[in-house]
Each structure stands twice: as C-alpha cells, then as structure tokens.
Amino acid sequence: MTGGDELVARYDENGDVIGSAQRSAVRAEGLWHASSGILVRSGDGERVYVHLRSASKDVFPSMYDCWAGGVVAAGETPEQAAYRELAEELGVSGTVLRHLFTDVYDQPPVRVHAYCFEARWDGPIVHQEAEIVAGEWLPVTELRARLTGEWPFVPDGRQFALRWLDLTSS
C-alpha cells in the first residue's frame, strides 16, 4: 500500500503484534511497528539493486536504499508484506523470498522490527513512480564501498545492509 493513511500492524518493543494504528499515527507518535525489506540480488548473486527514493516519501525522502519494502499492514504477515511490497515497488513477482534476519531500528520517530528477505531476480524492474525515482544494479563490492562513505543512504537500510554484508563475508 502506498501513501494514504492505511491501517498498520502495531508491534510492541519485543516484536509482538498488539493491534493496529493509522500510518499517520505510527509516524507522528513514533509507534513500534514492523516492516519488510527485500534485498534484490542478481541470479548469480554478484549485484544488488539500489534505488533512489522519491522526494515525497514520508520517511527518508530523496535517499538511496537497497531494500524494497514497507510497513506491515494490519492483518498481514511480514512475508505477505514482503511479496506485496516487492511487486508494488519494483514490479517483481513470481520469485521466492528467503528470510535473512530480523533486526530492530530504534531511532525515534522510526521504531521498527525489520524483517529482511532476499530475492534473486534477473527479470525486468518496473519502478512505482510515486516511490522510486531511479535505480541501478551495483556489484556487491561497490555497495560495500559506498555504504562506508558519505553516500546519502537511508539510515535503517544502511544498518541492515551492513549486517547482511557481515553475514555474507563470514
């Protein structure tokens, strides 16, 4: 779901679902919630799809990210949200998602349990124009180098990408 004021699943600080709230309240009040993020890698695993978020995004506008995704809607599982968001944002469907890890980002007003997945994809990418301005495939080594610099990258996505890179290099 994009924009609007949809009903979002509310989570507590321990990661348990405790109800729901309007998206605007989650943002304005810094309420705990969950999101699903999908790292899209080329079939050979050598490249990651990175995109530039639109200026109209309600959180971290006009910054780069390597995670497609968004909030978990009320009544939705993180996996269902991941499949939905991947199709909405990048036009990717019919691929299998692999759960990588779950992490917490707690920098109010963003307080989120992030369910991070990976998809392998060599097909076309179709941006949702309201959310994504541009995108490109980057070699994993270049993503790593850019994340350690001053690149305007979403802070939660940077945290999760660095964790993923640590896991893949060990």
KOLKOL-165644 format. One line per 8 residues: number of its first residue (from 1); for each residue x, y, z of C-alpha. Coordinates in Angstrom, 1 decimal, m for minus. Layout:
NUM> X Y Z; ...
END
This chain:
1> 0.0 0.0 0.0; 1.4 3.4 m0.8; 0.6 6.7 0.6; m2.7 7.3 2.2; m3.4 6.5 5.8; m3.7 2.8 5.8; m4.0 0.6 8.9; m0.6 m0.6 10.0
9> 0.1 m3.5 12.3; 1.2 m2.3 15.7; 4.0 m4.2 17.4; 5.5 m3.7 20.9; 9.2 m3.3 21.7; 9.5 m7.1 21.9; 8.2 m7.7 18.4; 4.8 m9.0 19.3
17> 1.7 m7.8 17.4; m0.5 m5.7 19.8; m3.1 m4.2 17.5; m3.2 m1.6 14.7; m3.0 2.1 14.1; m3.2 4.5 11.2; 0.0 5.0 9.4; m0.1 8.8 10.2
25> m0.2 8.0 13.9; 2.7 5.5 13.7; 4.8 8.2 12.0; 3.7 11.1 14.2; 3.9 9.3 17.5; 6.9 7.1 16.8; 5.0 3.9 17.5; 6.6 0.5 17.2
33> 5.6 m1.3 14.0; 7.1 m3.8 11.6; 8.4 m3.5 8.1; 9.5 m6.0 5.4; 12.6 m5.2 3.3; 13.7 m7.2 0.3; 17.3 m7.2 m1.0; 17.0 m7.9 m4.7
41> 20.2 m9.7 m6.0; 21.0 m10.8 m9.5; 20.6 m14.5 m10.2; 24.4 m15.0 m9.8; 24.4 m13.0 m6.5; 27.1 m10.6 m7.7; 24.9 m7.5 m7.9; 22.3 m5.8 m5.8
49> 19.5 m3.5 m7.0; 19.8 0.0 m5.5; 17.2 2.7 m5.9; 16.7 6.4 m5.2; 13.6 7.1 m3.1; 11.2 9.9 m4.2; 11.1 13.3 m2.5; 7.5 12.6 m1.5
57> 8.4 9.6 0.8; 7.2 10.2 4.4; 10.5 8.8 5.8; 14.0 9.3 4.4; 13.0 11.1 1.2; 15.5 11.5 m1.7; 17.9 9.0 m0.3; 19.3 5.7 m1.7
65> 18.2 2.3 m0.5; 18.9 m1.3 m1.4; 15.8 m2.7 0.3; 12.4 m2.6 m1.4; 9.7 m2.8 1.1; 7.5 m1.0 3.6; 5.3 m1.3 6.7; 3.4 m4.5 7.5
73> m0.3 m3.8 7.2; m2.9 m4.8 9.8; m3.7 m8.5 9.4; m0.7 m9.1 7.3; 2.4 m11.3 8.0; 5.9 m9.8 7.3; 6.3 m12.4 4.5; 3.0 m11.3 2.9
81> 4.1 m7.7 3.2; 7.4 m8.5 1.5; 5.8 m10.2 m1.5; 3.2 m7.3 m1.8; 5.9 m4.5 m1.5; 8.3 m6.2 m3.9; 5.5 m6.3 m6.6; 4.3 m2.8 m5.9
89> 7.7 m1.0 m5.7; 9.8 m2.9 m8.3; 7.2 m4.9 m10.3; 8.9 m8.2 m9.2; 6.6 m11.2 m8.7; 6.9 m14.9 m9.0; 10.2 m15.2 m7.2; 10.9 m17.0 m4.0
97> 11.9 m14.9 m0.9; 14.4 m16.2 1.6; 14.3 m14.7 5.1; 17.7 m13.4 6.0; 17.2 m12.0 9.5; 15.0 m9.8 11.7; 16.6 m6.6 13.1; 15.5 m3.6 15.1
105> 15.9 0.0 14.2; 15.1 2.3 17.1; 15.8 5.9 16.2; 12.6 7.8 17.0; 10.4 8.6 15.3; 11.3 5.4 13.5; 10.9 2.4 15.8; 10.6 m0.8 13.7
113> 11.1 m4.5 13.7; 12.5 m5.1 10.2; 12.0 m8.5 8.6; 14.7 m8.7 5.9; 14.4 m11.0 3.0; 16.4 m11.7 m0.2; 15.1 m12.3 m3.7; 17.2 m13.4 m6.7
121> 15.9 m11.8 m9.9; 17.2 m11.2 m13.4; 14.0 m10.0 m14.9; 12.7 m6.5 m15.6; 12.4 m3.9 m12.9; 9.4 m1.6 m13.0; 9.5 1.3 m10.6; 6.5 2.6 m8.8
129> 6.9 6.2 m9.8; 5.4 7.7 m6.6; 8.1 6.0 m4.5; 11.2 5.4 m6.7; 12.9 8.0 m8.9; 15.7 5.7 m10.4; 17.6 2.6 m9.8; 20.6 0.5 m10.9
137> 22.4 m2.7 m10.3; 25.6 m2.4 m8.2; 28.3 m5.0 m7.7; 28.2 m6.2 m4.0; 31.8 m4.8 m3.6; 30.7 m1.4 m4.8; 27.7 m1.4 m2.5; 30.0 m2.2 0.4
145> 32.4 0.7 m0.5; 29.6 3.2 m0.9; 28.0 2.3 2.4; 31.1 3.1 4.3; 31.3 6.6 2.8; 29.1 9.7 2.9; 26.6 8.4 0.4; 23.0 9.7 1.2
153> 21.7 6.3 2.1; 18.7 5.6 4.4; 20.0 5.0 7.9; 17.9 2.0 8.7; 18.7 0.4 5.3; 22.4 1.1 5.9; 22.2 m0.7 9.2; 20.6 m3.7 7.7
161> 22.8 m3.8 4.6; 26.0 m3.7 6.7; 24.6 m6.6 8.8; 23.9 m8.5 5.6; 27.4 m7.8 4.3; 28.9 m9.0 7.6; 26.9 m12.2 7.3; 27.8 m12.9 3.7
169> 31.5 m12.3 4.3; 31.8 m14.7 7.2
END
